[in-house]
Amino acid sequence: MKPQHPIGALALALLLAACGGSPSNEDSHGEGSEHAEAEEAKKGEHGGRLLEQSGYAVELAIAEDGTPPKYQAWLYEGDKPLPATAGNVEVRLKRLGDIAENHTLKPHVDGSLMAGTIVGEPHSFEVEVLAKINGKALRWAYPSYEGRTEIVGKIATDAGIRVAPAASGVIADEHEVQGLLTPVEGRVANVMARFPGPIRSLRANVGDQVRAGQALATVESNLSLTNYTVSAPISGVVLARNASVGSVASEGTPLFEIADLSSLWVDLHIFGSDAQHIRPGVPVAVTRMSDGVTVETVLERVLPGTATASQSTVARATIANGDGLWRPGSAVKARITVEQQPAKLVVPLSALQTFRDWQAVFIRVGDTYEVRPIELGKRDGTQVEVLSGLKPGDAVVIEQSYLVKADIEKSGASHDH
């Protein structure tokens, strides 16, 4: 994520644009212009927009009470209501991106004309109404915007607003767990004296890197009274030194403990029913808590027993430790990917916003941004499946989407038709 930019500069620039910084106020902030127009639009007796011409009128509304949104109209000659059979009405819409949509209204049982097609959200478009009443052809055109604003390119860039095309992807079924780093079994060695006797020299300290065959100590044998050399059986790092010069090396007591830490086991603790879904071979991302560094590996095995203290199932993976910064005994967190499912359309979680009562994203066409209510499917830690509301290639705001939402809300989002 890019660092968030101050809102003040963006708000000021947008205010200037809305007040004339763009070629036209209507184009600069469609939502604000529509809000002002909505206040001026004449209303009919059913609460719809009253369109008048040549002594005739069409009252047009979007019926939403107990039905999916559909256009509904009533006909008038002067102030006199006319039956629905006195004419016909067609509503032609042009949505953002020059997407055309037509709705033909037909007589309804309640005396109005009603479209059989649904007006999808958002109700934001250029409207053209074509009517014929008692043989008279009529036409009206007006903008009806909601959830829309305009932000010029440089201002959007300076504010950190970034878009990316909606596309197919993979949703991962993931489990977040914690674990512990331990040396790999068989790569830890205790360095023992072959014969008891006084220790004459020690040549390694805790933390030293040693190689196999390197001399680590000299011991005088109590049997032969001669010195012999104790060497490192493996290459690795000295974890412990359990002797001092002058002390007596006894049989069975290690002088040093050495471990090859070039790779480490990650023992991950899985609780409850999650353990039923974990299988060897699935991807694991292990994160170092000290600095957030993450490495990718694969789950090697699920141990048959249960950790006594925590009553957890232990799953084991191996990580490379070439830089030596992964330390045995350190706690880590990990993300186990149990399953990966393809999705036709995904967006990052950072794109999601709540708008009205919708889960939504914002798309960009040119310098215009508009809300898109979406239906969500499965999600993982970074992205979510989109079931409806977007199409492949839509330019979705994936960073600083809350700034776009704030600017739309600032301009007075209307839901007037």
N, C-alpha and C positions, 0 to 999 in steps of 0.2 A: 504494500500500500504506500502511495505517496503521502508525504506529510500534508495535513490539512491546512488549507490556506485561510487567512482571516476572512470572515464573512463581510466585514464592513466595506471593503473595496468592491466586492461583488454587488452588494446591495446598492451602493452609491451609483455604480455604473449602470445597473439595471434601472434605477430610478431616473437617471438621465435619459436612458433609452426610451422609457415609457413616456417621458415628458417631451419628446421630440428629437431625441438623439438618433432615431431611425427615420427613414424617408416618410413614414406615416405612422401616426399613433395607433391606428387600427392594426397595422402589420406588426408594429413593435411589440404590442402586448395584446394579442387577440382576446385573451381571457378578460382583461380589464375592459376592452372596448365592447365585448359582448355583454358584460355586466351592465355597462351604461346603457346599451341599446335595449337590454331586457327591461330596464326600468321605464323606458320610453314606449315600448311596444304596447299597443292597445290590446286589452283583454276582452274576450267574449264572455257570455253568460256561463259557459262551462269551465272557465279558467284558462282556455287556450289562447294562443296568439290569434288576433283578429286581422285578417288580410282583406283589404277592401279595394275595390276597383270597379269603375263603370256602373255603380249602383248595386253591385253584387258583393258578397263577402263569403270568405271561407274561414271558419274558426278551426285552427289546427292545434292538436295537442298530442302528446304521447301518453297513451293509456298504460298505467303501471299498477293500478290497484287490483290485485288479485289475478293479474295476467302478466305474462312476459311483455316487455315494452313493445307496443305497436302503435303506429300512427292512427289517429282517430280524427274525424272532421265532421263539421256541421255546416250546412249551406244556408245562405240568407239572400233575400232580395230586399235591399234596404234594411229595415229592422225586422222584417217578417221572416220567421224560420220557414225553410222549404223542406219538403220530404227528400230523403236520400236519393230517391229515384229521379230528382230534378237535374242531376248532373253527375259528373265523375271527377275524381281527384287522383293525381299521381304526384308523389314526392320523390325527387331525384336528389341524392346526396353525393357529395364529393368529400371523402375523408382525406386526412393528411397522407401525402404521397400519391395524390391523384387517383385514389381508389374509389370507383363509382359504385353506387348502390341504389336500386330503385324499389319503391314501395307503391303498389297500386291498391287503392282503397275501394271497397265495394259496399253496397248497402248492408246494414246490420239490423238485427231484430229490434234494437232499441231506437231506431230512427236515424242513427248516425251512419257515417261511412267508416269502415274499419279495414285496415290492411291485414292480410293474412301472414305477413312476414314480420320477423322480430327485428327491432332496431337495437343492434348490439352496442354495449358500452365500449368506450365512452361516447356519450352523445355530443360529439364534437365534429362539426362538418360545415361545409357550404351547402345551403339548402336552396333548391329550386322547386317551386310548387306550380304545377300545371293543372288547371281546372277548366271545365266547360259546364256552365250553368245555363239552362234554358237555351242552349245553342251558342252562348257567348263564350269565346275562348279567353282565358285569363292566365296571367303569369306573374309570379312574385319570386324574388331572390333575396337572400339575406344570409349573413354568417350566424352560426349558432355554435359557439365554442365552450368547452369545459375542460378542465385539466390540461390546459395548454398555455405555454408561454414562449417567448423568444429570447434567446441569449446569443449575442453575436460571438463569433468564433474566438476572438482574442480574449474576451472576458471569460468565456468558458475555459479556455486553456489556462489563463492566469489563476482561475479558481480551482484548478485541478480536476475539473469535470472530464471524465474519460469514458468513451463508449467502446463497445466491442460487439461484433455480430453474434446474434443468437445462433447456436449451432448444436449439432448432436454431441453427445459426450457419454461418460460412464459414471454411474452412481455407485458408490462403494458402500457395502454394509460393513461398518467399522466398529471396533471395540477399543475404547480407551482404557489402558491398564497401566499399572506401575510394576517395577521390578528392581532387581539388584544385579550388579555386575560381579562375576566370580571368575577366578582363573579356570582355564580348561583342564578337566581331569586328565592326568597323565603328563601334564606340562609343568608340574611342581615337583621339585626334588629336595630332599633333605641331605645335606652334605655331612657324612659321618667319618669319624676317625677309624681306621682299620684296627689299630691296636691302642690300648689305653696308655696314657703317659702325659707328661707336661707339654703344654703348648708353647713353642718357642717363637712363632711369628704368625700374624694374621695379615692378609694382604687384600682384604676387601671390606667395604662398609655397606651399610644399608643404603639402597638406592643405586649402587654401582651396577653398571652393565658388565657382565662377564661372558666369556665364551667357553664352550665345552673344552675341557682339558686344561684350562687356565689354572695355575697354582693359586690356591686360596689360603693355605696354612702349612706350617711346618710343625710336626709333632715328634717328640723323642719317645721311642718305644720303650716301655718298661721291661720288655723281654730282651731286646737286643741292645738296648742303650745307644741305638743309632737313630739319626733323624730320618724321617720319611715325609714326603709331600702329599698333601691332601688336595685333590684337583676337583674342579667343577664338572659334574656329570652331564650337564646340559648347558646350553646358552640361555641367558635370561638376565633378570634383574634380581639383586639381592633383596629379599623381603625382610629377613631377620638375621641377626648375628648373635649367637647364643653363647659366646665364649670370649675370654680375654687372655692376653699373653700372660703366661705364668700359671694359669689355672690348669687343672688336669682334665684332659679329654677322657671321658669314660665311655665304655661300650654302650651303644643304644641312645646316646645323647647327641643330637645334631649340633654341629658347629654353625652351620648356615642353613637358611631356607632360600631356595632360588626358584623363580617362576619365569617361564616364557610367556610374556604378556603381549606378544605380537597379535594375538587374537584372544577374545574373552567370551565367556558365556553370558547371555542375558537371561536370567530366570524371571519370568513374568508370572505374576499371581493373578489368577482368574477366578472370580467368585460366582457362586450360584449357577443359574441356568446358562449363563454365558459360556460355561465350559463345554456345554453340549454342542456348540456351534464351531468350536475351534478345532482345526485339523492341521496336521503337518503339511508343509508346502505352500502355505498362504503367505502373502507379503506382510512384512512388519517394518514400520518406521520407528526407530529408537531415537529418543531425544535426550541429550545431556542437559540436566537441570541447571548446571552452573552457567552455561552460556547459550543454551538453546540450539546448539549444533545437532543436526539430525542426520542419521545414516539409514540407508535402506538395506534390509536383509530379508531372510526367509525363515519362517518357523520350522525348526528341524524335528522337534518331537514334543509330545505331551506326556509328561511323566506319569507313571501308573498310580502313584500314591497321592496322598493329600498332605500339604504342609500342616504339621501338627498345631502350631501356634495360631495360624490364621485360618485354618480349615479351607484353604484355597487350593485349586489345581495349579500346578506349575507347568508352564509351557516354556520351552527353551529354544533360543536362537543363538547364533554366533556372529560377532562383529569383528572387523579388522581394527587393530589398534596400532597402526604404524607410527603415529605421532606420539603415542604414549600418554595422551591426554585423557583417555578413558581409564579410570582407576578402579581396581577391584574394591568391592565394598560400597561403591557409590550407588545411590538410588537413581533410577532413570524412569522416564515415562515412555510409553509406546502406544502406537496405533496399529492394531491388527486388522487387516482387511480380509474379512471372511469371504466376501463374494463381490463381484463386480458385474453390474447389470447395465447393458447399453440403454441409452435413452435418446429418443429422436431429437429432443430439444432440452438444453440445460442453460441456466444462467448462474453466475456467482451469487452467493448469499448476500454479498455486499450490494447487489442491485435491488434487493427487496425493500419496499416501503409499504406502510399502511396509508391508504388514501380513501377518505370516507370510510366505508365498511369493507373495502377491498384489500386483498393482498395484491400489490401492483408493482410494476416497474415503469420506467420512463424511457421512451424511445426518442431518437433524434432524426429529423429529416431536414437537411440544410441547417438553418439556425433555429428551427422550431423544435420544441420539446413537448411531448404529450404523454399523458398517463395511459397505461395499458393494464386493466384488470386481468389477472391471470389465475388459472386453476393450477394448483401445485400438486406434484406427485411425491415421489421419494426424494430424500435428501441425504447428503453426507456432511462431513465437516467443512466443505468448501463450496458446494454447489447444490442446486435443487432442480428437479425435473419439472418442466412446464408442460402441462397437458393441453392447455388451450389458452388463447389470448395473444399469442405471438406466432410469427412465422419465421422460418429460417432466413437468416440474413438481416433481420431487423436490428438496427443499431441501438443497443441497449446501454443505458448509463450504468456503468459498473463501479465508478468511483465518484464520491461526493453527490450521490443521488439525493441526499437530504437537502442539498442546496436548491436543486430543481424543484423539489416538493415545496420548500419554503417560499420560493419565488412565485409559484402558482398560487399558493394560499394567500400570499401577500397581495396578489392582484385581484383577489375576490372571486374564487372559483364559483361559477353559477351552475345551476342544474335546471335552467329555464329553457323551455322549448317553444 
